[in-house]
Amino acid sequence: MKKCLLSIMSILVIASIFITGYSVPAKAIDDNKKLTRNIFSSKIEDHYIIYNSETIGINVIRLYPEPDMKYFENWQGKYSKAIDYIKGNIPIEFNINSEEFQSFVKQYMFIDTGTAIDNQMIEFVKFIDYYENIGKNNKILSYYSADELNSKKVDEEFLGLLPIPTDARITSESKSSDDINNIIFGEASTNGYDASAAVTYAKKWWYQTNNDDYPYYTDYYGLDTSTNAMNDLEHDPMSGRSQTTRRTYSDCTNFVSQCLKAGGMIEIKSGILLPHTKSTNWYYSDSKPSYTWGGALNFYNHWSQRAGVTPSSSNLQTGDVVSVDMTGDGDTDHTAIITKIKSTGSDYDERILLTQHTYDRCETRWDSSAKKEVDYTLQYLYDKGYTIYGYEMDKATNEK
């Protein structure tokens, strides 16, 4: 009888381990065993705190850079004009502690009104991009105790919280000496990806929201899923389009994922417990898409492994995708798809045209100094100092 009871208890313990996983600690953690920022050495650069990575057990733990809030204590006064502009134009509540606001406001990094407001706006959005890292770091620090990190390997969900390593491959600007094989795909590549189909989808839906097939985010944010007439254009009117019902959420990565699916990239969904949190998965579901489908950093975590990051933009073609880190904080902020390679241009990056959501753009952007729309190029993003991660989609694995 005693052996039987011990066997039953062993089974229950094993079952408990499989059900809870690592994300639920087996016991309460004493305060002195929790991770704190003090564990990480740091320095202040340009009024932002930069943390060095630390190795705990077999795990390398990284934190995002944060603003020095002593310096930014009067951020409302420092950025008052930008704040007033945003409050008058944004369709959601102004709340710097809201993840929805933090994500949506990043579109103003693209602002071009031709007035003095632009520089202050960009500095404010940079501040928000770093300010949101305080909450991200809190999640990292509270996920495991130091004792747990010393005794086990971290799980995949935790790894998805960490910033991109500083030594990760980035996509550098093309050089005049690069051997550019400028092929615009007309047929599906050997892995089954049809760049032309992806581009066709992008050009159809760039100023609309496809709630017929992908209603999750519109529904999640409490908007009307019965209409596709939602956009977030740069200005009104633009290319003959009108500013209709505006989205209240950042839709860039969701849009690009839709383009990739239209191009034949196979969705991946594996695992029973919380499959949407796994960076190896990439799929859409009306109930809950994977984080990698609609989250910019999660998208990077998936495709940087599935396709790899190309070292040079000279390798990019139509149908390929770029992730963009606007401030260099290790967190990608934006995703766009290449929909055209011009036959002429001063250099290759000047010939690469992008299409995206939030702002909604199809190969053009508003230029206030020229008072007209001009080409929206990859070179434009490089000129702004953004970090680019480019994916050659024809080299991605494309099987379940």
C-alpha positions as CSV (number, residue, x, y, z in Angstrom):
1,M,0.0,0.0,0.0
2,K,2.8,2.4,0.9
3,K,4.6,1.7,-2.4
4,C,1.3,2.3,-4.3
5,L,0.9,5.7,-2.5
6,L,4.5,6.7,-3.3
7,S,4.0,5.8,-6.9
8,I,0.8,7.9,-7.1
9,M,2.6,10.9,-5.5
10,S,5.5,10.6,-7.9
11,I,3.1,10.6,-10.8
12,L,1.4,13.7,-9.5
13,V,4.7,15.5,-9.0
14,I,5.9,14.7,-12.5
15,A,2.5,15.8,-13.9
16,S,2.7,19.0,-12.0
17,I,6.1,19.8,-13.5
18,F,4.8,19.2,-17.1
19,I,1.7,21.3,-16.5
20,T,3.2,24.3,-14.8
21,G,6.5,24.6,-16.8
22,Y,9.2,27.0,-15.7
23,S,7.1,30.1,-15.7
24,V,5.5,29.2,-12.4
25,P,8.0,29.1,-9.5
26,A,7.7,26.0,-7.3
27,K,8.0,28.0,-4.2
28,A,7.9,31.6,-3.0
29,I,11.0,33.6,-3.7
30,D,12.6,35.6,-0.9
31,D,13.3,39.2,-1.7
32,N,17.1,38.7,-1.4
33,K,17.0,36.0,-4.1
34,K,15.2,38.1,-6.7
35,L,17.0,39.6,-9.6
36,T,17.6,43.4,-9.4
37,R,19.2,46.0,-11.6
38,N,22.0,46.3,-9.1
39,I,23.4,42.9,-10.4
40,F,24.1,44.5,-13.7
41,S,27.0,46.9,-14.3
42,S,25.9,50.0,-16.2
43,K,26.9,53.3,-17.6
44,I,25.0,56.4,-18.6
45,E,25.2,57.6,-22.3
46,D,23.3,60.6,-23.5
47,H,21.1,60.4,-20.4
48,Y,20.2,56.8,-21.0
49,I,21.3,53.9,-18.7
50,I,23.1,51.2,-20.6
51,Y,23.3,47.8,-18.9
52,N,26.0,45.2,-19.5
53,S,24.9,41.6,-19.8
54,E,25.5,39.2,-16.9
55,T,26.1,35.4,-16.9
56,I,24.1,33.7,-14.2
57,G,24.7,29.9,-14.1
58,I,24.7,28.9,-17.8
59,N,22.4,31.8,-18.8
60,V,23.4,35.1,-20.3
61,I,20.9,37.7,-19.2
62,R,20.5,41.1,-20.9
63,L,18.5,44.2,-20.0
64,Y,17.2,47.0,-22.2
65,P,18.7,50.5,-21.9
66,E,16.4,52.8,-19.9
67,P,16.1,56.6,-19.5
68,D,17.8,58.2,-16.5
69,M,14.6,59.5,-15.0
70,K,16.4,62.0,-12.8
71,Y,17.3,63.8,-16.0
72,F,13.9,63.2,-17.6
73,E,11.9,64.1,-14.5
74,N,10.3,67.1,-16.3
75,W,9.7,65.1,-19.5
76,Q,6.3,66.8,-19.9
77,G,7.8,70.2,-20.0
78,K,10.8,69.1,-22.1
79,Y,8.5,67.7,-24.8
80,S,5.4,69.9,-24.4
81,K,5.0,70.8,-28.0
82,A,5.3,67.3,-29.2
83,I,2.8,66.1,-26.5
84,D,0.3,68.7,-27.6
85,Y,0.6,67.7,-31.2
86,I,0.1,64.0,-30.4
87,K,-2.8,64.7,-28.2
88,G,-4.5,66.5,-31.0
89,N,-3.9,63.8,-33.6
90,I,-3.7,60.4,-31.9
91,P,-7.0,58.4,-31.7
92,I,-6.2,56.8,-28.4
93,E,-5.6,58.0,-24.8
94,F,-2.3,59.7,-24.2
95,N,-0.7,57.5,-21.5
96,I,3.0,56.8,-21.5
97,N,2.5,53.7,-19.2
98,S,0.1,52.1,-21.7
99,E,1.7,49.4,-24.0
100,E,-0.9,50.3,-26.6
101,F,0.2,54.0,-26.6
102,Q,3.9,53.1,-26.5
103,S,3.6,51.0,-29.6
104,F,1.3,53.3,-31.6
105,V,3.2,56.5,-31.0
106,K,6.4,55.1,-32.7
107,Q,4.9,56.0,-36.0
108,Y,5.8,59.6,-35.3
109,M,9.5,58.7,-35.8
110,F,8.5,59.1,-39.5
111,I,6.9,62.5,-39.0
112,D,7.7,65.2,-41.6
113,T,5.6,68.3,-41.1
114,G,8.5,70.6,-42.2
115,T,8.2,72.5,-38.9
116,A,10.2,72.8,-35.7
117,I,7.9,70.2,-34.1
118,D,9.6,67.4,-36.0
119,N,12.9,67.3,-34.1
120,Q,11.1,67.5,-30.7
121,M,8.7,64.8,-31.8
122,I,11.5,62.4,-32.7
123,E,13.3,63.0,-29.4
124,F,10.0,62.4,-27.5
125,V,9.4,59.1,-29.3
126,K,13.0,58.1,-28.6
127,F,12.3,58.8,-24.9
128,I,9.1,56.6,-25.1
129,D,11.0,53.8,-26.8
130,Y,13.5,53.7,-23.9
131,Y,10.8,54.4,-21.3
132,E,8.9,51.3,-22.2
133,N,12.0,49.3,-21.5
134,I,11.5,49.9,-17.8
135,G,8.4,47.7,-17.9
136,K,10.2,45.2,-20.1
137,N,13.1,45.0,-17.7
138,N,10.7,44.5,-14.8
139,K,9.3,41.4,-16.5
140,I,12.8,40.0,-17.1
141,L,13.8,40.6,-13.5
142,S,10.7,39.0,-12.0
143,Y,10.6,36.0,-14.3
144,Y,13.2,33.9,-12.5
145,S,15.0,34.1,-9.2
146,A,18.8,34.1,-9.1
147,D,18.7,30.6,-7.6
148,E,16.6,29.3,-10.5
149,L,19.0,30.8,-13.1
150,N,21.9,29.1,-11.3
151,S,20.3,25.7,-11.5
152,K,18.4,25.5,-14.9
153,K,18.4,26.7,-18.5
154,V,15.9,29.4,-19.2
155,D,12.8,28.6,-21.2
156,E,11.9,29.9,-24.6
157,E,9.3,32.4,-23.4
158,F,11.9,34.1,-21.2
159,L,14.4,34.3,-24.1
160,G,11.7,36.1,-26.1
161,L,11.7,38.9,-23.5
162,L,15.4,39.7,-23.9
163,P,16.8,42.4,-26.1
164,I,18.7,41.5,-29.3
165,P,22.3,40.8,-28.4
166,T,24.7,43.6,-29.3
167,D,26.8,41.3,-31.4
168,A,23.9,40.0,-33.4
169,R,24.2,40.2,-37.2
170,I,22.7,43.4,-38.8
171,T,22.2,44.2,-42.4
172,S,24.7,46.8,-43.5
173,E,24.2,49.3,-46.3
174,S,25.1,48.1,-49.8
175,K,28.4,49.2,-51.3
176,S,29.2,50.3,-54.9
177,S,31.6,47.3,-55.1
178,D,28.9,44.8,-54.2
179,D,27.9,42.3,-56.9
180,I,24.2,43.0,-57.1
181,N,22.2,40.3,-58.8
182,N,19.0,42.3,-59.3
183,I,16.4,39.7,-60.0
184,I,12.8,40.6,-59.4
185,F,11.0,37.3,-58.7
186,G,8.3,36.4,-61.1
187,E,8.0,32.8,-60.0
188,A,8.0,30.9,-56.7
189,S,11.5,30.3,-55.4
190,T,12.8,26.8,-54.6
191,N,11.4,27.0,-51.1
192,G,7.9,27.7,-52.4
193,Y,7.8,31.4,-51.6
194,D,6.2,33.5,-54.3
195,A,7.5,37.0,-53.9
196,S,5.1,38.3,-56.6
197,A,2.1,37.1,-54.7
198,A,3.3,38.7,-51.5
199,V,3.9,42.0,-53.3
200,T,0.5,41.8,-55.0
201,Y,-1.1,41.4,-51.6
202,A,0.9,44.3,-50.1
203,K,-0.2,46.7,-52.9
204,K,-3.8,45.7,-52.5
205,W,-4.0,46.1,-48.7
206,W,-1.5,48.8,-47.9
207,Y,-4.2,51.4,-47.2
208,Q,-6.8,49.0,-45.9
209,T,-7.3,46.5,-43.0
210,N,-8.1,42.9,-44.1
211,N,-10.7,42.2,-41.4
212,D,-12.3,39.5,-43.7
213,D,-9.4,37.1,-43.1
214,Y,-7.5,38.6,-40.1
215,P,-10.0,40.3,-37.7
216,Y,-8.1,39.5,-34.5
217,Y,-6.3,42.8,-33.8
218,T,-9.2,45.0,-34.9
219,D,-11.5,43.0,-32.6
220,Y,-9.0,43.0,-29.7
221,Y,-8.8,46.8,-29.8
222,G,-12.6,47.1,-29.9
223,L,-13.0,48.4,-33.4
224,D,-15.5,47.4,-36.1
225,T,-14.5,44.2,-37.8
226,S,-17.3,44.5,-40.4
227,T,-15.4,47.0,-42.5
228,N,-12.0,47.0,-44.1
229,A,-11.9,50.7,-44.5
230,M,-9.4,51.4,-41.8
231,N,-6.0,53.0,-42.4
232,D,-3.4,55.2,-40.8
233,L,-2.2,57.4,-43.7
234,E,0.6,59.9,-43.4
235,H,-1.6,62.7,-44.4
236,D,-5.0,63.4,-45.9
237,P,-5.4,63.1,-48.9
238,M,-2.6,60.8,-50.0
239,S,-2.4,59.2,-53.4
240,G,-6.1,59.9,-53.9
241,R,-6.9,57.9,-50.7
242,S,-8.8,59.5,-47.8
243,Q,-8.2,59.2,-44.1
244,T,-11.0,56.8,-43.1
245,T,-11.5,55.2,-39.7
246,R,-8.1,55.1,-38.1
247,R,-6.6,52.1,-36.5
248,T,-5.8,52.5,-32.8
249,Y,-3.0,50.0,-32.9
250,S,0.3,49.5,-34.6
251,D,-0.3,47.1,-37.5
252,C,3.1,46.9,-39.3
253,T,4.1,43.4,-38.4
254,N,0.7,41.9,-38.7
255,F,0.5,43.4,-42.2
256,V,3.8,41.9,-43.3
257,S,3.0,38.5,-41.9
258,Q,-0.2,38.6,-44.0
259,C,2.0,39.4,-47.1
260,L,4.3,36.5,-46.3
261,K,1.4,34.1,-45.9
262,A,0.0,35.3,-49.3
263,G,3.4,34.5,-50.7
264,G,3.2,31.0,-49.5
265,M,5.2,31.0,-46.3
266,I,3.9,28.1,-44.2
267,E,2.5,28.8,-40.8
268,I,4.0,26.8,-37.9
269,K,2.2,25.9,-34.8
270,S,3.6,23.3,-32.4
271,G,3.2,22.5,-28.8
272,I,0.2,22.2,-26.5
273,L,1.0,24.6,-23.7
274,L,1.0,28.3,-24.8
275,P,2.1,27.7,-28.4
276,H,1.5,31.5,-29.1
277,T,4.5,32.3,-26.9
278,K,7.1,30.2,-28.8
279,S,9.5,32.0,-31.1
280,T,9.7,28.8,-33.3
281,N,6.0,29.2,-34.1
282,W,4.5,31.6,-36.6
283,Y,0.7,31.5,-37.2
284,Y,-2.5,33.4,-37.3
285,S,-5.6,32.5,-35.4
286,D,-8.8,34.4,-34.8
287,S,-8.6,33.4,-31.1
288,K,-4.9,34.3,-30.6
289,P,-2.2,34.6,-33.2
290,S,1.4,33.8,-32.2
291,Y,3.4,36.6,-30.8
292,T,5.7,36.3,-33.8
293,W,2.8,37.1,-36.1
294,G,2.1,40.6,-34.9
295,G,4.9,41.6,-32.5
296,A,8.0,43.3,-34.1
297,L,10.6,41.8,-31.8
298,N,8.9,38.4,-31.8
299,F,8.8,38.5,-35.6
300,Y,12.6,39.2,-35.5
301,N,13.1,36.3,-33.1
302,H,11.4,33.9,-35.5
303,W,12.6,35.0,-38.9
304,S,16.2,35.7,-37.8
305,Q,16.4,32.0,-37.2
306,R,14.1,30.8,-39.9
307,A,15.6,32.9,-42.7
308,G,18.7,34.3,-41.1
309,V,19.7,38.0,-41.3
310,T,21.5,38.9,-44.5
311,P,24.8,40.8,-43.9
312,S,24.3,43.2,-46.7
313,S,21.2,45.0,-48.2
314,S,22.7,44.2,-51.6
315,N,21.3,40.7,-51.2
316,L,17.7,41.9,-50.7
317,Q,15.1,41.6,-53.4
318,T,11.3,42.2,-53.9
319,G,9.3,40.2,-51.4
320,D,12.0,40.3,-48.8
321,V,11.4,41.9,-45.4
322,V,13.2,44.3,-43.1
323,S,12.9,44.7,-39.3
324,V,13.8,48.2,-38.1
325,D,15.2,49.2,-34.7
326,M,14.8,53.0,-34.6
327,T,16.8,53.8,-31.5
328,G,19.3,50.9,-31.3
329,D,18.0,49.7,-28.0
330,G,17.9,46.1,-29.0
331,D,14.1,46.0,-29.6
332,T,12.8,46.2,-33.2
333,D,10.1,48.8,-33.6
334,H,8.9,48.3,-37.1
335,T,8.5,45.8,-40.0
336,A,8.2,46.5,-43.7
337,I,8.2,44.6,-47.0
338,I,10.2,45.4,-50.2
339,T,7.7,45.7,-53.1
340,K,9.9,47.2,-55.8
341,I,13.5,47.5,-56.9
342,K,13.9,50.5,-59.3
343,S,16.0,50.0,-62.4
344,T,18.0,53.2,-61.8
345,G,19.2,55.0,-58.7
346,S,22.4,56.5,-57.2
347,D,22.9,53.3,-55.2
348,Y,21.1,50.0,-54.5
349,D,19.5,51.1,-51.2
350,E,18.1,54.1,-53.0
351,R,16.4,51.8,-55.5
352,I,14.8,49.6,-52.8
353,L,11.2,50.7,-52.2
354,L,9.2,49.7,-49.1
355,T,5.5,49.2,-48.3
356,Q,4.1,49.1,-44.8
357,H,1.3,49.8,-42.3
358,T,1.5,52.5,-39.6
359,Y,2.1,54.9,-41.3
360,D,0.4,53.3,-44.2
361,R,2.8,53.7,-47.2
362,C,3.2,52.1,-50.6
363,E,6.6,52.9,-52.0
364,T,6.2,56.7,-51.3
365,R,6.5,59.0,-48.3
366,W,5.5,62.6,-47.8
367,D,8.4,65.1,-48.2
368,S,7.5,68.4,-46.6
369,S,10.4,70.3,-48.2
370,A,9.5,69.1,-51.7
371,K,5.7,69.3,-50.8
372,K,5.1,66.1,-52.6
373,E,5.4,62.3,-52.3
374,V,8.8,60.9,-53.0
375,D,10.2,57.4,-53.0
376,Y,10.2,55.6,-49.7
377,T,13.5,53.8,-49.8
378,L,15.6,51.7,-47.6
379,Q,18.3,54.4,-47.9
380,Y,15.9,56.8,-46.2
381,L,15.9,54.5,-43.1
382,Y,19.7,54.1,-43.2
383,D,20.0,57.9,-43.4
384,K,18.0,58.2,-40.2
385,G,20.5,56.0,-38.4
386,Y,18.2,53.1,-37.9
387,T,19.5,49.5,-37.4
388,I,18.2,47.2,-40.2
389,Y,17.7,43.4,-40.1
390,G,16.9,42.1,-43.5
391,Y,15.6,38.6,-44.4
392,E,16.0,36.8,-47.7
393,M,12.7,35.0,-47.8
394,D,13.8,32.6,-50.6
395,K,16.4,31.2,-48.1
396,A,13.9,30.6,-45.3
397,T,12.9,27.1,-44.3
398,N,9.3,26.6,-45.4
399,E,8.0,23.4,-44.0
400,K,6.1,22.5,-40.8
